[in-house]
């Protein structure tokens, strides 16, 4: 597998947390042989880059506000110049940003500011980064785009999370349209929908909810990374516009009575 990934460059957003999904994805793609570009919203991305390099991966990156159109365009230009191309894009950024938690509120009391913030960080960010890197993939006739959606909004919902649900469902809809637009360019566009995944940002409620998953536990970031790596691989060339759920069977439960 590693030989097939030689000279490929993977860009992973939302890799600021040391034990989050973004870093697990970066490590998995790096282990497959890809050079890595990582980004996050704060300067802590510098520590993640240092960790990846210490582990033997070719890695670089920058802090970036993915809702800033001009900033994303400049970052994409830098990323493509770093190793000459970007072959794999993983849109993992979203939900909580350091110092700015995801705004949860019911629709009846949600401000337009909170709605726009959730849509911007969870959906518009993926749109901007994807749009910025697409021309290079189209010129080269190859690309893999994998976005991290969620079972929230695509398979289920929670009170107070309508904006987040709308963004994650919108990501899947965007991917379906984009998959058709670029299918003849050798570019596939897919999404992964994690359920309860144990990360450093997991709340006590989320940890408790995960004990009721059919497999009896929360998922690991590495298990999400494995799904991403498959969809990002050369072997996944005939899969596009799809959503792969990684939730331990949680969405299959119809009878939720204790």
Secondary structure, DSSP 8 states (H G I E B T S, - for coil): -GGGGTT-EEEESS--STTSHHHHHHHHHHHTT-EEEEEESSTTHHHHHHHHHHTT--EEEEE--TT-HHHHHHHHHHHHHHHS---EEEE---S-BTTB------GGG--HHHHHHHHIIIIIHHHHHHHHHHHHHHHHT-EEEEEE--SBTTTB--TT-HHHHHHHHHHHHHHHHHHHHHGGGTEEEEEEEE-SEE-TT--HHHHHHHTTSTTSS-EEHHHHHHHHHHHHSGGGTT--S-EEEESTTGGG------
